[in-house]
C-alpha cells in the first residue's frame, strides 16, 4: 500500500485531520498484513511529470497520458493514480 507523506501547510486544523486519517489508513494496511510505503508530494510529482513543482492540471494530464485514459481524471483520482505510478517507478524498500 502506498500513501502520500503529509507536507507542511498553513492550516493547522487541516494538518491534524490529515494526520488522523493517515494514521487510520496506515494502521488498516498494517492490520491487513500489507507493506506500507510513503512518498512526498515532490517525489510523486517528479515521478509523474519530471518536475517536482508541477501543478494539478499537469499531474492530471500526465496520468491520462501514462495510463492511456480517454479522459483527464478528476484531481483526487489523478493524485491517487500518481502515487501508484510513483511507486511503480521508484519502489522503495523501506516501509513506514
Beta strands, then each sheet from edge to edge (+ up, - down):
strand 1: 2-4
strand 2: 37-39
sheet 1: 1+ 2+
end
